[in-house]
Amino acid sequence: MAKENKTKSFVLRVDNDTMDAIEAWAADEFRSTNGQLQWIITEALRKAHRLPKKKQQ
């Protein structure tokens, strides 16, 4: 059985200078702005040990 990829959408308000910095960073790493934000959030969660443990199959 294939695992469903569930994502949630939400609105995020960011000031112009922060958004410009995120967009430039994303371009430097060949990611979309959305992809960069997902990466930033995932890295912060990983470093804080807040990500759920992956299940062994």
All heavy atoms as atom14 arrays in JSON, in Angstrom:
{
  "sequence": "MAKENKTKSFVLRVDNDTMDAIEAWAADEFRSTNGQLQWIITEALRKAHRLPKKKQQ",
  "atom14_mask": [
    [1, 1, 1, 1, 1, 1, 1, 1, 0, 0, 0, 0, 0, 0],
    [1, 1, 1, 1, 1, 0, 0, 0, 0, 0, 0, 0, 0, 0],
    [1, 1, 1, 1, 1, 1, 1, 1, 1, 0, 0, 0, 0, 0],
    [1, 1, 1, 1, 1, 1, 1, 1, 1, 0, 0, 0, 0, 0],
    [1, 1, 1, 1, 1, 1, 1, 1, 0, 0, 0, 0, 0, 0],
    [1, 1, 1, 1, 1, 1, 1, 1, 1, 0, 0, 0, 0, 0],
    [1, 1, 1, 1, 1, 1, 1, 0, 0, 0, 0, 0, 0, 0],
    [1, 1, 1, 1, 1, 1, 1, 1, 1, 0, 0, 0, 0, 0],
    [1, 1, 1, 1, 1, 1, 0, 0, 0, 0, 0, 0, 0, 0],
    [1, 1, 1, 1, 1, 1, 1, 1, 1, 1, 1, 0, 0, 0],
    [1, 1, 1, 1, 1, 1, 1, 0, 0, 0, 0, 0, 0, 0],
    [1, 1, 1, 1, 1, 1, 1, 1, 0, 0, 0, 0, 0, 0],
    [1, 1, 1, 1, 1, 1, 1, 1, 1, 1, 1, 0, 0, 0],
    [1, 1, 1, 1, 1, 1, 1, 0, 0, 0, 0, 0, 0, 0],
    [1, 1, 1, 1, 1, 1, 1, 1, 0, 0, 0, 0, 0, 0],
    [1, 1, 1, 1, 1, 1, 1, 1, 0, 0, 0, 0, 0, 0],
    [1, 1, 1, 1, 1, 1, 1, 1, 0, 0, 0, 0, 0, 0],
    [1, 1, 1, 1, 1, 1, 1, 0, 0, 0, 0, 0, 0, 0],
    [1, 1, 1, 1, 1, 1, 1, 1, 0, 0, 0, 0, 0, 0],
    [1, 1, 1, 1, 1, 1, 1, 1, 0, 0, 0, 0, 0, 0],
    [1, 1, 1, 1, 1, 0, 0, 0, 0, 0, 0, 0, 0, 0],
    [1, 1, 1, 1, 1, 1, 1, 1, 0, 0, 0, 0, 0, 0],
    [1, 1, 1, 1, 1, 1, 1, 1, 1, 0, 0, 0, 0, 0],
    [1, 1, 1, 1, 1, 0, 0, 0, 0, 0, 0, 0, 0, 0],
    [1, 1, 1, 1, 1, 1, 1, 1, 1, 1, 1, 1, 1, 1],
    [1, 1, 1, 1, 1, 0, 0, 0, 0, 0, 0, 0, 0, 0],
    [1, 1, 1, 1, 1, 0, 0, 0, 0, 0, 0, 0, 0, 0],
    [1, 1, 1, 1, 1, 1, 1, 1, 0, 0, 0, 0, 0, 0],
    [1, 1, 1, 1, 1, 1, 1, 1, 1, 0, 0, 0, 0, 0],
    [1, 1, 1, 1, 1, 1, 1, 1, 1, 1, 1, 0, 0, 0],
    [1, 1, 1, 1, 1, 1, 1, 1, 1, 1, 1, 0, 0, 0],
    [1, 1, 1, 1, 1, 1, 0, 0, 0, 0, 0, 0, 0, 0],
    [1, 1, 1, 1, 1, 1, 1, 0, 0, 0, 0, 0, 0, 0],
    [1, 1, 1, 1, 1, 1, 1, 1, 0, 0, 0, 0, 0, 0],
    [1, 1, 1, 1, 0, 0, 0, 0, 0, 0, 0, 0, 0, 0],
    [1, 1, 1, 1, 1, 1, 1, 1, 1, 0, 0, 0, 0, 0],
    [1, 1, 1, 1, 1, 1, 1, 1, 0, 0, 0, 0, 0, 0],
    [1, 1, 1, 1, 1, 1, 1, 1, 1, 0, 0, 0, 0, 0],
    [1, 1, 1, 1, 1, 1, 1, 1, 1, 1, 1, 1, 1, 1],
    [1, 1, 1, 1, 1, 1, 1, 1, 0, 0, 0, 0, 0, 0],
    [1, 1, 1, 1, 1, 1, 1, 1, 0, 0, 0, 0, 0, 0],
    [1, 1, 1, 1, 1, 1, 1, 0, 0, 0, 0, 0, 0, 0],
    [1, 1, 1, 1, 1, 1, 1, 1, 1, 0, 0, 0, 0, 0],
    [1, 1, 1, 1, 1, 0, 0, 0, 0, 0, 0, 0, 0, 0],
    [1, 1, 1, 1, 1, 1, 1, 1, 0, 0, 0, 0, 0, 0],
    [1, 1, 1, 1, 1, 1, 1, 1, 1, 1, 1, 0, 0, 0],
    [1, 1, 1, 1, 1, 1, 1, 1, 1, 0, 0, 0, 0, 0],
    [1, 1, 1, 1, 1, 0, 0, 0, 0, 0, 0, 0, 0, 0],
    [1, 1, 1, 1, 1, 1, 1, 1, 1, 1, 0, 0, 0, 0],
    [1, 1, 1, 1, 1, 1, 1, 1, 1, 1, 1, 0, 0, 0],
    [1, 1, 1, 1, 1, 1, 1, 1, 0, 0, 0, 0, 0, 0],
    [1, 1, 1, 1, 1, 1, 1, 0, 0, 0, 0, 0, 0, 0],
    [1, 1, 1, 1, 1, 1, 1, 1, 1, 0, 0, 0, 0, 0],
    [1, 1, 1, 1, 1, 1, 1, 1, 1, 0, 0, 0, 0, 0],
    [1, 1, 1, 1, 1, 1, 1, 1, 1, 0, 0, 0, 0, 0],
    [1, 1, 1, 1, 1, 1, 1, 1, 1, 0, 0, 0, 0, 0],
    [1, 1, 1, 1, 1, 1, 1, 1, 1, 0, 0, 0, 0, 0]
  ],
  "atom14_positions": [
    [[0.85, -1.18, 0.0], [0.0, 0.0, 0.0], [0.9, 1.25, 0.0], [1.81, 1.36, 0.81], [-0.9, -0.01, 1.24], [-1.78, 1.21, 1.32], [-2.78, 1.28, 2.83], [-4.07, 0.15, 2.4], [0.0, 0.0, 0.0], [0.0, 0.0, 0.0], [0.0, 0.0, 0.0], [0.0, 0.0, 0.0], [0.0, 0.0, 0.0], [0.0, 0.0, 0.0]],
    [[0.63, 2.17, -0.92], [1.43, 3.39, -1.01], [1.04, 4.36, 0.1], [-0.13, 4.48, 0.46], [1.21, 4.04, -2.37], [0.0, 0.0, 0.0], [0.0, 0.0, 0.0], [0.0, 0.0, 0.0], [0.0, 0.0, 0.0], [0.0, 0.0, 0.0], [0.0, 0.0, 0.0], [0.0, 0.0, 0.0], [0.0, 0.0, 0.0], [0.0, 0.0, 0.0]],
    [[2.05, 5.02, 0.63], [1.81, 6.01, 1.68], [1.29, 7.29, 1.04], [1.84, 7.77, 0.06], [3.11, 6.28, 2.42], [2.97, 7.27, 3.54], [4.3, 7.51, 4.23], [4.16, 8.62, 5.23], [5.44, 8.95, 5.84], [0.0, 0.0, 0.0], [0.0, 0.0, 0.0], [0.0, 0.0, 0.0], [0.0, 0.0, 0.0], [0.0, 0.0, 0.0]],
    [[0.19, 7.81, 1.6], [-0.36, 9.07, 1.1], [0.5, 10.23, 1.57], [0.93, 10.27, 2.71], [-1.78, 9.28, 1.64], [-2.85, 8.8, 0.72], [-4.22, 9.2, 1.23], [-4.5, 10.4, 1.31], [-4.98, 8.28, 1.56], [0.0, 0.0, 0.0], [0.0, 0.0, 0.0], [0.0, 0.0, 0.0], [0.0, 0.0, 0.0], [0.0, 0.0, 0.0]],
    [[0.75, 11.17, 0.67], [1.48, 12.38, 1.03], [0.45, 13.45, 1.36], [-0.17, 14.01, 0.48], [2.39, 12.83, -0.12], [3.23, 14.01, 0.26], [3.37, 14.35, 1.43], [3.81, 14.66, -0.73], [0.0, 0.0, 0.0], [0.0, 0.0, 0.0], [0.0, 0.0, 0.0], [0.0, 0.0, 0.0], [0.0, 0.0, 0.0], [0.0, 0.0, 0.0]],
    [[0.25, 13.69, 2.63], [-0.73, 14.68, 3.05], [-0.02, 15.98, 3.39], [0.94, 15.99, 4.14], [-1.5, 14.19, 4.27], [-2.34, 12.96, 3.97], [-3.12, 12.53, 5.18], [-3.93, 11.3, 4.87], [-4.74, 10.86, 5.99], [0.0, 0.0, 0.0], [0.0, 0.0, 0.0], [0.0, 0.0, 0.0], [0.0, 0.0, 0.0], [0.0, 0.0, 0.0]],
    [[-0.5, 17.07, 2.82], [0.05, 18.38, 3.14], [-1.1, 19.3, 3.5], [-2.24, 19.12, 3.06], [0.83, 18.98, 1.96], [-0.05, 19.13, 0.85], [2.01, 18.11, 1.57], [0.0, 0.0, 0.0], [0.0, 0.0, 0.0], [0.0, 0.0, 0.0], [0.0, 0.0, 0.0], [0.0, 0.0, 0.0], [0.0, 0.0, 0.0], [0.0, 0.0, 0.0]],
    [[-0.79, 20.29, 4.32], [-1.76, 21.3, 4.69], [-1.28, 22.65, 4.16], [-0.09, 22.94, 4.17], [-1.9, 21.39, 6.21], [-2.54, 20.17, 6.82], [-2.75, 20.37, 8.31], [-3.41, 19.15, 8.93], [-3.72, 19.36, 10.33], [0.0, 0.0, 0.0], [0.0, 0.0, 0.0], [0.0, 0.0, 0.0], [0.0, 0.0, 0.0], [0.0, 0.0, 0.0]],
    [[-2.21, 23.45, 3.73], [-1.9, 24.8, 3.26], [-2.29, 25.8, 4.34], [-3.25, 25.59, 5.08], [-2.68, 25.11, 1.99], [-2.33, 24.22, 0.97], [0.0, 0.0, 0.0], [0.0, 0.0, 0.0], [0.0, 0.0, 0.0], [0.0, 0.0, 0.0], [0.0, 0.0, 0.0], [0.0, 0.0, 0.0], [0.0, 0.0, 0.0], [0.0, 0.0, 0.0]],
    [[-1.53, 26.89, 4.4], [-1.86, 27.97, 5.33], [-1.27, 29.27, 4.81], [-0.35, 29.27, 4.0], [-1.38, 27.67, 6.76], [0.12, 27.66, 6.9], [0.8, 28.77, 7.35], [0.85, 26.53, 6.58], [2.18, 28.77, 7.48], [2.22, 26.5, 6.7], [2.89, 27.63, 7.15], [0.0, 0.0, 0.0], [0.0, 0.0, 0.0], [0.0, 0.0, 0.0]],
    [[-1.81, 30.36, 5.28], [-1.33, 31.69, 4.9], [-0.25, 32.1, 5.89], [-0.38, 31.93, 7.1], [-2.48, 32.71, 4.91], [-1.97, 34.1, 4.6], [-3.56, 32.31, 3.92], [0.0, 0.0, 0.0], [0.0, 0.0, 0.0], [0.0, 0.0, 0.0], [0.0, 0.0, 0.0], [0.0, 0.0, 0.0], [0.0, 0.0, 0.0], [0.0, 0.0, 0.0]],
    [[0.84, 32.63, 5.36], [1.95, 33.1, 6.2], [2.24, 34.55, 5.83], [2.5, 34.85, 4.66], [3.19, 32.22, 5.95], [4.46, 32.63, 6.67], [4.29, 32.49, 8.18], [5.62, 31.78, 6.18], [0.0, 0.0, 0.0], [0.0, 0.0, 0.0], [0.0, 0.0, 0.0], [0.0, 0.0, 0.0], [0.0, 0.0, 0.0], [0.0, 0.0, 0.0]],
    [[2.2, 35.41, 6.8], [2.53, 36.82, 6.56], [3.99, 37.03, 6.93], [4.41, 36.71, 8.04], [1.64, 37.73, 7.39], [0.21, 37.73, 6.9], [-0.65, 38.68, 7.74], [-2.02, 38.62, 7.31], [-2.92, 37.74, 7.76], [-2.59, 36.85, 8.66], [-4.15, 37.76, 7.3], [0.0, 0.0, 0.0], [0.0, 0.0, 0.0], [0.0, 0.0, 0.0]],
    [[4.76, 37.58, 5.99], [6.19, 37.8, 6.18], [6.51, 39.21, 5.67], [6.02, 39.61, 4.61], [7.02, 36.76, 5.39], [8.5, 36.99, 5.56], [6.65, 35.34, 5.81], [0.0, 0.0, 0.0], [0.0, 0.0, 0.0], [0.0, 0.0, 0.0], [0.0, 0.0, 0.0], [0.0, 0.0, 0.0], [0.0, 0.0, 0.0], [0.0, 0.0, 0.0]],
    [[7.34, 39.93, 6.41], [7.68, 41.28, 5.96], [8.52, 41.2, 4.68], [9.12, 40.17, 4.36], [8.41, 42.07, 7.05], [9.76, 41.46, 7.4], [10.73, 41.72, 6.66], [9.83, 40.72, 8.39], [0.0, 0.0, 0.0], [0.0, 0.0, 0.0], [0.0, 0.0, 0.0], [0.0, 0.0, 0.0], [0.0, 0.0, 0.0], [0.0, 0.0, 0.0]],
    [[8.55, 42.29, 3.92], [9.2, 42.32, 2.61], [10.67, 41.95, 2.66], [11.16, 41.21, 1.81], [9.03, 43.7, 1.96], [7.62, 43.93, 1.46], [6.91, 42.99, 1.14], [7.22, 45.19, 1.41], [0.0, 0.0, 0.0], [0.0, 0.0, 0.0], [0.0, 0.0, 0.0], [0.0, 0.0, 0.0], [0.0, 0.0, 0.0], [0.0, 0.0, 0.0]],
    [[11.42, 42.47, 3.63], [12.86, 42.18, 3.71], [13.12, 40.7, 3.96], [14.0, 40.1, 3.36], [13.53, 43.02, 4.82], [13.59, 44.49, 4.46], [13.48, 44.84, 3.27], [13.73, 45.31, 5.39], [0.0, 0.0, 0.0], [0.0, 0.0, 0.0], [0.0, 0.0, 0.0], [0.0, 0.0, 0.0], [0.0, 0.0, 0.0], [0.0, 0.0, 0.0]],
    [[12.3, 40.09, 4.85], [12.46, 38.67, 5.12], [12.11, 37.84, 3.89], [12.83, 36.9, 3.54], [11.56, 38.25, 6.31], [11.95, 39.01, 7.46], [11.7, 36.78, 6.62], [0.0, 0.0, 0.0], [0.0, 0.0, 0.0], [0.0, 0.0, 0.0], [0.0, 0.0, 0.0], [0.0, 0.0, 0.0], [0.0, 0.0, 0.0], [0.0, 0.0, 0.0]],
    [[11.04, 38.21, 3.2], [10.64, 37.47, 2.01], [11.68, 37.59, 0.91], [11.99, 36.61, 0.24], [9.28, 37.97, 1.51], [8.67, 37.07, 0.49], [8.31, 35.47, 1.24], [7.84, 34.55, -0.18], [0.0, 0.0, 0.0], [0.0, 0.0, 0.0], [0.0, 0.0, 0.0], [0.0, 0.0, 0.0], [0.0, 0.0, 0.0], [0.0, 0.0, 0.0]],
    [[12.25, 38.77, 0.75], [13.32, 38.96, -0.24], [14.51, 38.06, 0.07], [15.09, 37.45, -0.83], [13.77, 40.42, -0.29], [12.73, 41.36, -0.9], [11.78, 40.87, -1.55], [12.89, 42.58, -0.72], [0.0, 0.0, 0.0], [0.0, 0.0, 0.0], [0.0, 0.0, 0.0], [0.0, 0.0, 0.0], [0.0, 0.0, 0.0], [0.0, 0.0, 0.0]],
    [[14.86, 37.96, 1.35], [15.98, 37.12, 1.77], [15.68, 35.64, 1.51], [16.54, 34.89, 1.03], [16.31, 37.36, 3.24], [0.0, 0.0, 0.0], [0.0, 0.0, 0.0], [0.0, 0.0, 0.0], [0.0, 0.0, 0.0], [0.0, 0.0, 0.0], [0.0, 0.0, 0.0], [0.0, 0.0, 0.0], [0.0, 0.0, 0.0], [0.0, 0.0, 0.0]],
    [[14.46, 35.22, 1.81], [14.06, 33.82, 1.57], [14.08, 33.5, 0.08], [14.58, 32.45, -0.35], [12.67, 33.53, 2.18], [12.75, 33.6, 3.71], [12.15, 32.17, 1.73], [11.39, 33.63, 4.4], [0.0, 0.0, 0.0], [0.0, 0.0, 0.0], [0.0, 0.0, 0.0], [0.0, 0.0, 0.0], [0.0, 0.0, 0.0], [0.0, 0.0, 0.0]],
    [[13.55, 34.4, -0.73], [13.53, 34.18, -2.18], [14.94, 34.1, -2.76], [15.22, 33.25, -3.6], [12.73, 35.29, -2.87], [11.25, 35.19, -2.61], [10.46, 36.39, -3.1], [11.03, 37.48, -3.27], [9.24, 36.22, -3.3], [0.0, 0.0, 0.0], [0.0, 0.0, 0.0], [0.0, 0.0, 0.0], [0.0, 0.0, 0.0], [0.0, 0.0, 0.0]],
    [[15.84, 34.97, -2.28], [17.23, 34.94, -2.76], [17.92, 33.64, -2.34], [18.65, 33.01, -3.13], [18.0, 36.15, -2.22], [0.0, 0.0, 0.0], [0.0, 0.0, 0.0], [0.0, 0.0, 0.0], [0.0, 0.0, 0.0], [0.0, 0.0, 0.0], [0.0, 0.0, 0.0], [0.0, 0.0, 0.0], [0.0, 0.0, 0.0], [0.0, 0.0, 0.0]],
    [[17.7, 33.21, -1.1], [18.27, 31.97, -0.59], [17.77, 30.78, -1.4], [18.53, 29.9, -1.8], [17.93, 31.83, 0.88], [18.62, 30.73, 1.63], [19.62, 29.91, 1.19], [18.35, 30.33, 2.97], [19.99, 29.03, 2.18], [19.22, 29.27, 3.29], [17.45, 30.76, 3.94], [19.21, 28.64, 4.53], [17.46, 30.14, 5.18], [18.33, 29.1, 5.46]],
    [[16.46, 30.77, -1.68], [15.86, 29.7, -2.48], [16.49, 29.65, -3.87], [16.84, 28.58, -4.37], [14.35, 29.9, -2.58], [0.0, 0.0, 0.0], [0.0, 0.0, 0.0], [0.0, 0.0, 0.0], [0.0, 0.0, 0.0], [0.0, 0.0, 0.0], [0.0, 0.0, 0.0], [0.0, 0.0, 0.0], [0.0, 0.0, 0.0], [0.0, 0.0, 0.0]],
    [[16.65, 30.8, -4.49], [17.26, 30.85, -5.82], [18.7, 30.34, -5.79], [19.13, 29.61, -6.69], [17.21, 32.28, -6.36], [0.0, 0.0, 0.0], [0.0, 0.0, 0.0], [0.0, 0.0, 0.0], [0.0, 0.0, 0.0], [0.0, 0.0, 0.0], [0.0, 0.0, 0.0], [0.0, 0.0, 0.0], [0.0, 0.0, 0.0], [0.0, 0.0, 0.0]],
    [[19.44, 30.69, -4.75], [20.83, 30.23, -4.62], [20.91, 28.71, -4.52], [21.91, 28.11, -4.94], [21.49, 30.83, -3.37], [21.75, 32.32, -3.5], [21.69, 32.85, -4.62], [22.02, 32.95, -2.46], [0.0, 0.0, 0.0], [0.0, 0.0, 0.0], [0.0, 0.0, 0.0], [0.0, 0.0, 0.0], [0.0, 0.0, 0.0], [0.0, 0.0, 0.0]],
    [[19.9, 28.09, -3.96], [19.9, 26.63, -3.75], [18.99, 25.9, -4.75], [18.7, 24.72, -4.58], [19.5, 26.32, -2.31], [20.52, 26.91, -1.34], [20.42, 26.34, 0.05], [19.65, 25.41, 0.29], [21.15, 26.86, 0.92], [0.0, 0.0, 0.0], [0.0, 0.0, 0.0], [0.0, 0.0, 0.0], [0.0, 0.0, 0.0], [0.0, 0.0, 0.0]],
    [[18.56, 26.62, -5.8], [17.73, 26.04, -6.86], [16.47, 25.39, -6.32], [16.05, 24.32, -6.75], [18.54, 25.04, -7.71], [19.79, 25.65, -8.28], [21.03, 25.37, -7.73], [19.71, 26.52, -9.36], [22.18, 25.94, -8.24], [20.87, 27.1, -9.88], [22.1, 26.81, -9.32], [0.0, 0.0, 0.0], [0.0, 0.0, 0.0], [0.0, 0.0, 0.0]],
    [[15.84, 26.06, -5.34], [14.56, 25.6, -4.78], [13.51, 26.67, -5.06], [13.81, 27.84, -5.26], [14.65, 25.44, -3.26], [15.48, 24.3, -2.77], [15.27, 24.13, -1.26], [16.05, 23.04, -0.74], [17.11, 23.18, 0.05], [17.51, 24.37, 0.44], [17.77, 22.12, 0.47], [0.0, 0.0, 0.0], [0.0, 0.0, 0.0], [0.0, 0.0, 0.0]],
    [[12.25, 26.25, -4.99], [11.16, 27.22, -5.02], [11.13, 27.91, -3.65], [11.71, 27.41, -2.68], [9.82, 26.52, -5.27], [9.51, 25.67, -4.17], [0.0, 0.0, 0.0], [0.0, 0.0, 0.0], [0.0, 0.0, 0.0], [0.0, 0.0, 0.0], [0.0, 0.0, 0.0], [0.0, 0.0, 0.0], [0.0, 0.0, 0.0], [0.0, 0.0, 0.0]],
    [[10.45, 29.02, -3.59], [10.3, 29.71, -2.3], [9.57, 28.8, -1.32], [9.98, 28.68, -0.15], [9.54, 31.03, -2.48], [10.26, 31.85, -3.42], [9.41, 31.79, -1.17], [0.0, 0.0, 0.0], [0.0, 0.0, 0.0], [0.0, 0.0, 0.0], [0.0, 0.0, 0.0], [0.0, 0.0, 0.0], [0.0, 0.0, 0.0], [0.0, 0.0, 0.0]],
    [[8.53, 28.13, -1.78], [7.79, 27.21, -0.91], [8.7, 26.07, -0.44], [8.7, 25.71, 0.75], [6.58, 26.64, -1.65], [5.7, 25.83, -0.76], [5.04, 26.37, 0.12], [5.68, 24.52, -0.96], [0.0, 0.0, 0.0], [0.0, 0.0, 0.0], [0.0, 0.0, 0.0], [0.0, 0.0, 0.0], [0.0, 0.0, 0.0], [0.0, 0.0, 0.0]],
    [[9.48, 25.52, -1.35], [10.41, 24.45, -0.99], [11.43, 24.91, 0.03], [11.81, 24.16, 0.94], [0.0, 0.0, 0.0], [0.0, 0.0, 0.0], [0.0, 0.0, 0.0], [0.0, 0.0, 0.0], [0.0, 0.0, 0.0], [0.0, 0.0, 0.0], [0.0, 0.0, 0.0], [0.0, 0.0, 0.0], [0.0, 0.0, 0.0], [0.0, 0.0, 0.0]],
    [[11.9, 26.14, -0.12], [12.89, 26.68, 0.84], [12.27, 26.84, 2.21], [12.88, 26.49, 3.22], [13.42, 28.02, 0.33], [14.59, 28.55, 1.14], [15.85, 27.73, 0.94], [15.99, 26.99, -0.03], [16.79, 27.86, 1.85], [0.0, 0.0, 0.0], [0.0, 0.0, 0.0], [0.0, 0.0, 0.0], [0.0, 0.0, 0.0], [0.0, 0.0, 0.0]],
    [[11.04, 27.35, 2.26], [10.36, 27.49, 3.55], [10.13, 26.14, 4.21], [10.35, 25.98, 5.42], [9.03, 28.23, 3.37], [9.16, 29.73, 3.1], [7.85, 30.3, 2.61], [9.65, 30.46, 4.34], [0.0, 0.0, 0.0], [0.0, 0.0, 0.0], [0.0, 0.0, 0.0], [0.0, 0.0, 0.0], [0.0, 0.0, 0.0], [0.0, 0.0, 0.0]],
    [[9.75, 25.13, 3.42], [9.57, 23.79, 3.97], [10.9, 23.26, 4.52], [10.94, 22.66, 5.6], [9.03, 22.83, 2.9], [7.59, 23.09, 2.55], [7.1, 22.19, 1.43], [7.81, 21.94, 0.45], [5.89, 21.69, 1.57], [0.0, 0.0, 0.0], [0.0, 0.0, 0.0], [0.0, 0.0, 0.0], [0.0, 0.0, 0.0], [0.0, 0.0, 0.0]],
    [[11.99, 23.49, 3.81], [13.31, 23.03, 4.25], [13.71, 23.74, 5.55], [14.19, 23.09, 6.49], [14.34, 23.28, 3.15], [15.71, 22.83, 3.55], [16.21, 21.56, 3.46], [16.73, 23.64, 4.12], [17.49, 21.54, 3.94], [17.85, 22.81, 4.36], [16.82, 24.98, 4.45], [19.03, 23.28, 4.92], [18.0, 25.46, 5.01], [19.08, 24.62, 5.24]],
    [[13.51, 25.05, 5.61], [13.86, 25.82, 6.82], [13.09, 25.29, 8.03], [13.66, 25.06, 9.1], [13.57, 27.33, 6.61], [14.54, 27.93, 5.59], [13.64, 28.09, 7.93], [14.13, 29.31, 5.08], [0.0, 0.0, 0.0], [0.0, 0.0, 0.0], [0.0, 0.0, 0.0], [0.0, 0.0, 0.0], [0.0, 0.0, 0.0], [0.0, 0.0, 0.0]],
    [[11.8, 25.07, 7.86], [10.96, 24.59, 8.96], [11.38, 23.18, 9.38], [11.53, 22.89, 10.57], [9.47, 24.64, 8.57], [9.03, 26.1, 8.42], [8.61, 23.9, 9.6], [7.69, 26.28, 7.73], [0.0, 0.0, 0.0], [0.0, 0.0, 0.0], [0.0, 0.0, 0.0], [0.0, 0.0, 0.0], [0.0, 0.0, 0.0], [0.0, 0.0, 0.0]],
    [[11.6, 22.3, 8.4], [12.01, 20.93, 8.71], [13.34, 20.9, 9.44], [13.52, 20.16, 10.42], [12.09, 20.07, 7.43], [10.8, 20.06, 6.81], [12.53, 18.65, 7.72], [0.0, 0.0, 0.0], [0.0, 0.0, 0.0], [0.0, 0.0, 0.0], [0.0, 0.0, 0.0], [0.0, 0.0, 0.0], [0.0, 0.0, 0.0], [0.0, 0.0, 0.0]],
    [[14.31, 21.71, 9.0], [15.62, 21.76, 9.66], [15.49, 22.27, 11.09], [16.14, 21.75, 12.0], [16.58, 22.64, 8.87], [17.15, 21.97, 7.66], [17.97, 20.73, 8.02], [19.0, 20.86, 8.68], [17.55, 19.62, 7.63], [0.0, 0.0, 0.0], [0.0, 0.0, 0.0], [0.0, 0.0, 0.0], [0.0, 0.0, 0.0], [0.0, 0.0, 0.0]],
    [[14.68, 23.29, 11.3], [14.48, 23.82, 12.66], [13.85, 22.76, 13.56], [14.27, 22.58, 14.71], [13.61, 25.07, 12.62], [0.0, 0.0, 0.0], [0.0, 0.0, 0.0], [0.0, 0.0, 0.0], [0.0, 0.0, 0.0], [0.0, 0.0, 0.0], [0.0, 0.0, 0.0], [0.0, 0.0, 0.0], [0.0, 0.0, 0.0], [0.0, 0.0, 0.0]],
    [[12.86, 22.04, 13.04], [12.21, 20.98, 13.82], [13.19, 19.84, 14.11], [13.21, 19.29, 15.21], [10.99, 20.44, 13.07], [9.8, 21.37, 13.0], [8.78, 20.84, 12.0], [9.17, 21.57, 14.37], [0.0, 0.0, 0.0], [0.0, 0.0, 0.0], [0.0, 0.0, 0.0], [0.0, 0.0, 0.0], [0.0, 0.0, 0.0], [0.0, 0.0, 0.0]],
    [[14.01, 19.48, 13.13], [14.99, 18.41, 13.31], [16.0, 18.79, 14.39], [16.29, 18.01, 15.3], [15.71, 18.11, 11.99], [16.68, 16.93, 12.06], [17.47, 16.78, 10.78], [18.29, 17.94, 10.45], [19.46, 18.23, 11.04], [19.92, 17.45, 11.98], [20.13, 19.3, 10.68], [0.0, 0.0, 0.0], [0.0, 0.0, 0.0], [0.0, 0.0, 0.0]],
    [[16.52, 20.01, 14.32], [17.52, 20.46, 15.29], [16.94, 20.56, 16.7], [17.66, 20.4, 17.68], [18.1, 21.8, 14.86], [19.02, 21.66, 13.66], [19.56, 23.0, 13.22], [20.44, 22.83, 11.99], [20.93, 24.12, 11.48], [0.0, 0.0, 0.0], [0.0, 0.0, 0.0], [0.0, 0.0, 0.0], [0.0, 0.0, 0.0], [0.0, 0.0, 0.0]],
    [[15.65, 20.82, 16.8], [14.98, 20.92, 18.11], [14.45, 19.56, 18.58], [13.81, 19.49, 19.62], [13.84, 21.93, 18.03], [0.0, 0.0, 0.0], [0.0, 0.0, 0.0], [0.0, 0.0, 0.0], [0.0, 0.0, 0.0], [0.0, 0.0, 0.0], [0.0, 0.0, 0.0], [0.0, 0.0, 0.0], [0.0, 0.0, 0.0], [0.0, 0.0, 0.0]],
    [[14.73, 18.51, 17.8], [14.24, 17.16, 18.12], [12.73, 17.14, 18.27], [12.19, 16.52, 19.18], [14.93, 16.61, 19.37], [16.41, 16.62, 19.27], [17.12, 15.72, 18.51], [17.33, 17.47, 19.79], [18.41, 15.99, 18.6], [18.56, 17.05, 19.35], [0.0, 0.0, 0.0], [0.0, 0.0, 0.0], [0.0, 0.0, 0.0], [0.0, 0.0, 0.0]],
    [[12.05, 17.82, 17.35], [10.59, 17.91, 17.38], [9.91, 17.11, 16.29], [8.69, 17.07, 16.23], [10.15, 19.37, 17.25], [10.61, 20.27, 18.37], [9.78, 20.02, 19.57], [10.11, 20.95, 20.64], [9.31, 21.2, 21.64], [8.13, 20.61, 21.71], [9.68, 22.01, 22.59], [0.0, 0.0, 0.0], [0.0, 0.0, 0.0], [0.0, 0.0, 0.0]],
    [[10.67, 16.5, 15.4], [10.07, 15.69, 14.34], [9.68, 14.33, 14.89], [10.4, 13.76, 15.71], [11.05, 15.49, 13.19], [11.28, 16.7, 12.29], [12.36, 16.37, 11.26], [10.01, 17.12, 11.59], [0.0, 0.0, 0.0], [0.0, 0.0, 0.0], [0.0, 0.0, 0.0], [0.0, 0.0, 0.0], [0.0, 0.0, 0.0], [0.0, 0.0, 0.0]],
    [[8.54, 13.78, 14.45], [8.16, 12.45, 14.89], [9.15, 11.42, 14.36], [9.73, 11.59, 13.3], [6.77, 12.24, 14.3], [6.63, 13.24, 13.23], [7.57, 14.36, 13.52], [0.0, 0.0, 0.0], [0.0, 0.0, 0.0], [0.0, 0.0, 0.0], [0.0, 0.0, 0.0], [0.0, 0.0, 0.0], [0.0, 0.0, 0.0], [0.0, 0.0, 0.0]],
    [[9.34, 10.36, 15.13], [10.23, 9.27, 14.72], [9.62, 8.55, 13.52], [8.41, 8.32, 13.49], [10.41, 8.28, 15.86], [10.98, 8.89, 17.12], [12.46, 8.67, 17.19], [12.99, 9.06, 18.56], [13.74, 10.26, 18.56], [0.0, 0.0, 0.0], [0.0, 0.0, 0.0], [0.0, 0.0, 0.0], [0.0, 0.0, 0.0], [0.0, 0.0, 0.0]],
    [[10.45, 8.2, 12.55], [9.97, 7.46, 11.39], [9.79, 6.0, 11.78], [10.61, 5.43, 12.49], [10.97, 7.57, 10.24], [11.04, 8.97, 9.67], [11.94, 9.02, 8.47], [11.94, 10.45, 7.93], [12.79, 10.58, 6.75], [0.0, 0.0, 0.0], [0.0, 0.0, 0.0], [0.0, 0.0, 0.0], [0.0, 0.0, 0.0], [0.0, 0.0, 0.0]],
    [[8.7, 5.4, 11.29], [8.4, 4.01, 11.59], [9.25, 3.09, 10.74], [9.42, 3.33, 9.55], [6.92, 3.72, 11.36], [6.01, 4.45, 12.31], [4.55, 4.13, 12.02], [3.65, 4.9, 12.96], [2.24, 4.65, 12.68], [0.0, 0.0, 0.0], [0.0, 0.0, 0.0], [0.0, 0.0, 0.0], [0.0, 0.0, 0.0], [0.0, 0.0, 0.0]],
    [[9.79, 2.05, 11.34], [10.53, 1.02, 10.62], [9.53, 0.12, 9.89], [8.5, -0.21, 10.45], [11.35, 0.18, 11.61], [12.4, 0.97, 12.34], [13.63, 1.22, 11.5], [13.95, 0.43, 10.65], [14.31, 2.32, 11.75], [0.0, 0.0, 0.0], [0.0, 0.0, 0.0], [0.0, 0.0, 0.0], [0.0, 0.0, 0.0], [0.0, 0.0, 0.0]],
    [[9.85, -0.29, 8.68], [8.94, -1.17, 7.96], [9.48, -2.56, 7.9], [10.56, -2.89, 7.93], [8.73, -0.66, 6.54], [7.93, 0.62, 6.55], [7.47, 0.97, 5.14], [7.53, 0.18, 4.22], [7.02, 2.19, 4.99], [0.0, 0.0, 0.0], [0.0, 0.0, 0.0], [0.0, 0.0, 0.0], [0.0, 0.0, 0.0], [0.0, 0.0, 0.0]]
  ]
}
